[in-house]
Amino acid sequence: MLTKYQEKVIKSLSTKKGREEYGLCLVEGQKVIELAGDFVEYSFGPKDSMRFHQLVTTETPQSHAAVARIPVWDIKDIMKNDIIVLLDSVQDPGNVGTILRLCLGFRAGLLLIESADPLSPKVIRSSVGALFQVPWISIKQKDISGILKKISRPVFRLEKKKEAQDISKTRIHLPIALVAGSEGRGIRKNIKGVSLTIHHHQALESLNVGHALAIALYALRVHP
């Protein structure tokens, strides 16, 4: 059975303040728990607390949940990947979770620039455990210049511009940094780089950032 203290901690993990205070996050669903691996401190279910459905965050909760340590990565971990995605101001948790999964699938590191909290339960669920396997760092705008100097690799901007090069027809040699922004606002930060675009039918105004990155990461791996 969970103690009252454990229940208090678990309840606090639905907030960013609570996660930062305890260095822990809430993981829901057996598959995600398994992928969290050694980061899991302890798991619990309805039999372990009468308040189980109040402790988890989903409206139709899973039968298992866990408390896990927050993974800590540094820039050296990020740079072990020959593709580094810089995600600029993407606030939708579902998109951030999807992009974590894409980074796992295409062996990329992730820098989150003033984007949705990757430790929120919604991001963790949508990442399906990739959060614990992909090196990522959340950074502020003021950190960008210093980070890019440390990375020291060509920068490309994934965006819809007339002068942008078609990613499917451009030979790009890895390692690189790839910047992407939200579907509505695009890249907002002043990050210099070569513009790349994904051509599609004009009836479609723009691609969702997750879809665009999926195409771009695949193109970079298939046609390096």
ZIHU-V828875 format. One line per field, one symbol per residue. ss: DSSP state (@ for helix, = for strand, . for the rest). phi: phi as a letter, one per 20 degrees, with the letter a starting at -180 (. if undefined). burial: 1 if it has 24 or more other C-alpha atoms within 12 Angstrom, else 0. A space follows every 50 residues. Layout:
# ZIHU-V828875
ss=???
phi=???
burial=???
This chain:
# ZIHU-V828875
ss=...@@@@@@@@@...@@@@@@@.=====.@@@@@@@@@@======@@@.. .@@@@........======.....@@@@@...======....@@@@@@@@ @@@@@..======.......@@@@@@@..@@@...====.@@@@@@@@@@ @..=====......==@@@......=======...=.......====... ........@@@@@@@@@@@@@@..
phi=.feffffffgffffdffffffemcbedcogfffffflfffeadbbgfeaf egfeeedefdffecbbdcfffddcffffffeecdedeeleefgfffffff fffffdlcecdeeldgffefgfffffelnfgecefbbecegfeggfffff flbgdcdebecfefefffddecefebdceccfffdmfefedfreedcdfb fffefbegffffffffffffffcf
burial=00000110111111100010001111111001111110110111100010 01101110000111111111100010011011111111111111111111 11110111111111111111111111111111111111100001001100 10011111110000011000010111111111100111101011111110 000001111111111110111000
